[in-house]
Amino acid sequence: MLLTSNTCNFVVNFPKMTSDFKGKAIVLMGVSGAGKSTIGQMLGRAVHGRFLDADDYHSEANKEKMKNGIPLSEEDRVPWLEALRNTLRRGLVDNETLVLACSALQKRYREILRSADPNYEPGSYASIVKFVLLDVGAEVLAARLVKRAAEGKHFMSAKLLQTQLDLLQIDEAEGILTNHMTKLLDQSTLYNGGHVSIGISLPLQETFLR
């Protein structure tokens, strides 16, 4: 199944399921500063779906750790991922189209999110939860994180960038789409009628800013 809208033509294939679920979920993944939230919000509007930012589901303790440059432990991450999975599952059961911005750096983390699909068989990768990796060079990421921290726009410390890059794990068998992002889109890009491809063709039109 191809997910389409009047402004967006997807090349993300969703497997035919034996159930009546019509919900779909796309997870924009990658390290901090890759542009997941910015692109995710635009994509959610383009497909008339609901955008979810995984950062909003972190506990205050997790946020404090990251603010102070302390990497999260598995004990910190798993409850967070399970909360995201449960939120995705509720949306899928309600036949929603969901766009989630989430780091999802390790295969085992993505497996938790894939299990939001009530019919998912672990290890099969055949889920109605699909992943798109936003791939950005380390120097660009570092500059973004420093700027974002200086502006007080995010709790994530730039000191954790290398930790995240080291954690990033991709298995070709998962069928994750990769989009190489050279710059973070801003309003001037939007108004100039540019486009971004994240496994989709997405015209960036003024209407997305309404």
Disulfide bonds with the S-S distance in Angstrom:
none
